[in-house]
Amino acid sequence: MIIDVSVHNGVIDWEKVKPYIEGAIIRCGYGSDKTNQDDKQWKRNADECTRLGIPFGPYLYSYAGSEEMAQSEAQHVLRLIQGYELALPIFFDAEESNLAKVSAANFAAFAAVIKAAGHRCGLYTGEYFFNAHMKETAPDWLWIAKYGTNTGVPGSQPKIGRSFDLWQYTSQGSVSGVTSSGLDCSQVINAEIFTERKQTDAKSNKEIAKEVLAGKWGNGDDRKARLTAAGYNYKAIQDIVNKLCTNKKSNEEIAKEVLAGKWGNGRDRVNRLKASRYDPEAVQDIVNKLCG
């Protein structure tokens, strides 16, 4: 489950929230690029998610009446995300009924600025709003709201004639640590949504898998948390790691590589051997015998 939050949710205890969620989409602001339209809880929420390794991304509630205003809204987001590593996409929130006729063009203008800065861009809107006004848009990620009975439990999925990545199924959810009533909750439809990174900086999954094998991303739950927080798909990378490990060398071969200096020393060697699924003690025993 992903929650989306804003100043209206008050001061959130993210340590209590973390065990219950997969990630968070945080309102960074609303409207044009003006500091008085920044969400007052954006920085604290983003800082806490960063500190705790909770995958997050921003959304901006649009009031754009023109493409020029939509471009300013994009700059609003880019100003506020400076210094943060996003794991979830940047979303344009289109809901205002009086702006319905210009929403599709405004989203395109917003997305062009976001993409020029090296990010992918998502669209959030409701099932009816999308079908009536935004079917011709081409978002990289699509997040659709459909509440049904709005009981806090998912019902029937949205019907929009195309695939989507997130489904906001209630505005009446609750999670420990969020004291305000009525929490927006979304179901992850496409796990690839946890891959937002600045495109010019992103490494391939295979490159990251090799770094995992070199011991650079830790082990177990720590590895999973670090990879997810950095915007990588943990499962996809672990699958590559597993494939790379299927043709493992024997402990005798690895011991000879240790003696040749290929595995480092001390704790670094132990970590690298463990990450590559070798038994450091067994390898060390062979090294000792070879040196005997």
Residue, then its C-alpha position, 0 to 999 in steps of 0.5 A: m500500500i502507498i499513502d499520499v499525504s499533505v499538510h492536511n494530515g498533520v504531523i506524521d509519525w513516520e516511524k510508526v507508519k513505516p511498517y504498514i506501507e510500501g511508500a508515500i507520495i507527498r504533496c510538495g505544493y499547489g499551483s504556480d512556483k510561489t513559496n507561499q504555495d509550498d506544502k507546509q509539511w513537504k520538507r519534514n515529510a520528505d526528510e523523514c522518509t529519507r531518514l527512514g528509507i521509505p520510498f517516496g515521490p512528490y505530487l503537485y495539485s494543479y490549478a493551472g489555467s494555461e500551459e504557461m501556468a503548468q510550466s510554472e507548476a513544474q518548476h515548483v516541483l523541481r525547486l522543492i525536490q532538489g537534494y532528494e533521491l526519489a523512488l516514486p515518480i513526480f505526479f501532476d494532480a488534475e482534479e479541478s472541474n472548471l479546468a477540465k477542458v485545458s487539463a490535457a494540454n496543461f499536463a503535456a506542458f508540465a510533463a515536458v518541463i519535468k522530462a527536460a530535467g531528466h525525470r519521468c512524469g506521472l498523472y493522477t486523476g479520477e476514473y471519470f475525469f480521465n475518461a472524460h477529459m484526459k484519454e489522449t494524454a501519454p503519462d509515463w505513469l498513471w495513478i487513478a482514483k476510484y473509491g466505490t463504496n469508499t470503505g477503506v477496502p479495495g473493491s472493483q478496479p477503475k475502467i479506463g480502457r488502458s493499463f494503470d500503475l497505481w489505484q487510489y481505492t479509498s480516502q477513508g483509510s487509516v495507518s498508525g502514526v497518522t492521526s487525522s481521519g480519512l487517509d488516501c490509500s493506493q494499491v500498487i498495480n505495477a511494481e515497476i513504479f518504484t524505479e524513478r531516478k534521474q535518468t542521466d544518473a541511473k545505472s542499469n539493474k545489471e550494473i547494480a547487481k554487480e555492485v551487490l555482489a561486490g558487497k556495496w549494498g549490504n545484505g538481507d533487509d538492509r540491502k532491500a531497503r537501500l535499493t528501494a530507497a534509491g529507486y531500484n527494483y529490488k526483485a529484478i536486481q536480486d533475480i540477476v544476482n541469483k543468475l550470476c551466482t548459478n555458476k559459482k566457482s569452487n571454494e578452492e578457486i576462490a581461495k586462490e583468488v583471495l591469495a591473488g588479492k582479488w577479494g580484499n582483506g579483513r571485513d571487506r573480504v568477508n562482506r564481499l564473499k558473503a554477498s557472492r554467497y561464499d562461506p568466508e570461513a570455509v574459504q579461509d580454511i583453504v587459504n590457511k592450508l595453501c599457506g601452510 
